[in-house]
């Protein structure tokens, strides 16, 4: 199995979904998260896998009582079925992985027009964060954060979801 772009960039391994380590790893992670009191999990690097494998992971998370936050769904070949899954409760989007217009269209197509969307940036992404916030303020439930302390070393709210258009008018 060839490593994804992200796995290669961060010098990370990539588990083969057809191998025994896939299920073992997921069960161990989900058990640990439940014991730690987590309610939500983010599926990182989902775009490196086939959608059927990603859907299987979402189902497995559900069996542990864990809700899923879809990360960068626009990078998947079938983003709609990813976001439409009943156990997907939010979307996180990194710089280069989608715009407010695209994410609003995706969540509507997935039948979840009110699912929250958080755009996140760090390092050289400050300008992107501000321009994304400018576009996101026109949509309900979208927020933008920026980390000035490297990759997610801190959180600076650029746009709170509560300040987006429809939320602010209620």
C-alpha positions as CSV (number, residue, x, y, z in Angstrom):
1,X,0.0,0.0,0.0
2,X,1.4,3.4,-1.0
3,X,1.4,6.1,1.7
4,X,-0.9,9.0,1.2
5,X,0.5,12.5,0.6
6,X,-0.2,13.4,4.3
7,X,1.4,10.2,5.6
8,X,4.5,10.9,3.5
9,X,4.6,14.6,4.5
10,X,4.5,13.8,8.3
11,X,6.5,10.6,8.0
12,X,3.6,8.6,9.4
13,X,2.6,5.0,8.7
14,X,-0.7,4.1,7.1
15,X,-2.5,1.0,8.2
16,X,-3.8,-1.4,5.6
17,X,-7.6,-1.6,6.0
18,X,-7.4,-5.2,4.8
19,X,-4.9,-6.2,7.5
20,X,-5.6,-7.4,11.1
21,X,-4.0,-4.3,12.5
22,X,-6.7,-2.0,11.1
23,X,-9.5,-3.4,13.3
24,X,-7.2,-4.0,16.3
25,X,-6.0,-0.4,16.2
26,X,-9.5,1.1,15.9
27,X,-10.9,-1.1,18.7
28,X,-8.0,-0.1,21.0
29,X,-8.4,3.6,20.2
30,X,-12.1,3.7,20.6
31,X,-12.0,1.7,23.9
32,X,-9.4,4.2,25.2
33,X,-11.4,7.2,24.2
34,X,-14.5,5.9,25.9
35,X,-12.6,5.2,29.1
36,X,-11.2,8.7,28.9
37,X,-14.7,10.1,28.7
38,X,-14.6,11.3,25.1
39,X,-17.9,11.9,23.3
40,X,-16.5,12.8,19.9
41,X,-13.6,11.6,17.7
42,X,-12.1,13.1,14.6
43,X,-11.1,10.8,11.8
44,X,-7.8,12.1,10.6
45,X,-6.6,11.4,7.1
46,X,-9.8,9.8,6.0
47,X,-9.0,10.8,2.4
48,X,-6.2,8.2,2.4
49,X,-8.8,5.4,2.4
50,X,-11.7,4.1,0.4
51,X,-15.1,5.5,1.4
52,X,-16.3,2.0,2.4
53,X,-13.5,1.7,4.9
54,X,-14.2,5.2,6.3
55,X,-17.9,4.4,6.6
56,X,-16.9,1.2,8.5
57,X,-14.9,3.2,10.9
58,X,-17.8,5.6,11.5
59,X,-20.0,2.6,12.2
60,X,-17.4,1.1,14.6
61,X,-17.1,4.5,16.5
62,X,-20.9,4.5,16.8
63,X,-20.8,1.0,18.4
64,X,-18.6,2.5,21.1
65,X,-21.0,5.4,21.6
66,X,-18.6,7.9,20.0
67,X,-19.8,10.6,17.6
68,X,-17.6,11.5,14.6
69,X,-16.4,14.8,13.4
70,X,-15.6,14.5,9.6
71,X,-12.2,16.1,8.8
72,X,-11.6,17.5,5.3
73,X,-14.5,15.7,3.7
74,X,-14.1,17.6,0.5
75,X,-10.9,15.6,-0.1
76,X,-12.8,12.3,-0.3
77,X,-14.1,11.0,-3.5
78,X,-17.6,10.5,-2.0
79,X,-17.8,13.4,0.5
80,X,-21.6,13.3,0.5
81,X,-22.0,9.8,1.9
82,X,-19.3,10.6,4.5
83,X,-21.1,13.7,5.8
84,X,-24.6,12.2,5.4
85,X,-23.7,9.3,7.7
86,X,-26.0,9.5,10.8
87,X,-23.0,9.3,13.1
88,X,-21.3,12.4,11.6
89,X,-22.0,15.4,13.8
90,X,-19.6,18.1,12.6
91,X,-17.0,19.0,10.0
92,X,-13.5,20.3,10.4
93,X,-11.8,21.9,7.4
94,X,-8.1,22.7,7.1
95,X,-6.7,25.3,4.7
96,X,-6.8,24.0,1.1
97,X,-9.5,21.4,1.8
98,X,-12.7,23.5,1.1
99,X,-14.4,26.8,1.2
100,X,-17.5,28.0,3.1
101,X,-19.5,27.9,-0.1
102,X,-18.3,24.3,-0.8
103,X,-18.9,23.1,2.7
104,X,-22.4,24.6,2.8
105,X,-23.3,23.0,-0.5
106,X,-21.9,19.7,0.8
107,X,-23.8,19.7,4.0
108,X,-27.0,20.6,2.2
109,X,-26.5,17.8,-0.4
110,X,-25.9,15.4,2.6
111,X,-29.2,16.5,4.1
112,X,-27.6,18.2,7.1
113,X,-27.8,21.9,6.4
114,X,-27.2,22.8,10.1
115,X,-24.3,20.6,10.8
116,X,-21.5,22.8,12.3
117,X,-18.4,23.5,10.2
118,X,-15.1,24.6,11.8
119,X,-12.3,26.0,9.6
120,X,-8.9,25.7,11.2
121,X,-5.6,27.3,10.2
122,X,-2.1,27.8,11.6
123,X,1.3,29.2,10.7
124,X,1.1,31.0,7.3
125,X,-2.7,30.5,7.2
126,X,-3.7,33.7,9.0
127,X,-4.7,35.5,5.9
128,X,-6.7,32.5,4.7
129,X,-8.4,32.3,8.1
130,X,-9.5,35.9,7.8
131,X,-10.8,35.6,4.2
132,X,-12.5,32.3,5.1
133,X,-14.2,34.0,8.1
134,X,-15.4,36.8,5.8
135,X,-17.1,34.2,3.6
136,X,-18.3,31.9,6.5
137,X,-20.1,34.7,8.3
138,X,-22.8,34.5,5.7
139,X,-23.7,30.9,6.7
140,X,-25.2,29.4,9.8
141,X,-23.0,27.4,12.2
142,X,-19.6,28.1,10.7
143,X,-16.6,29.1,12.6
144,X,-12.9,29.9,11.9
145,X,-9.9,29.5,14.2
146,X,-6.2,30.3,13.8
147,X,-3.3,29.0,15.8
148,X,-0.4,31.5,16.1
149,X,1.7,28.9,18.1
150,X,2.4,26.4,15.3
151,X,0.2,23.5,14.3
152,X,-2.7,23.8,16.8
153,X,-0.5,25.1,19.7
154,X,-3.3,27.5,20.7
155,X,-6.7,28.7,19.5
156,X,-7.7,32.2,18.4
157,X,-11.3,32.6,17.4
158,X,-11.6,34.5,14.1
159,X,-15.3,33.8,13.7
160,X,-17.4,32.0,16.3
161,X,-20.1,29.8,14.9
162,X,-22.5,31.8,17.1
163,X,-21.5,34.9,15.1
164,X,-22.4,33.5,11.7
165,X,-25.4,34.9,9.8
166,X,-28.3,32.8,10.8
167,X,-27.1,32.1,14.4
168,X,-26.8,35.8,15.0
169,X,-30.3,36.6,13.7
170,X,-32.1,34.2,16.0
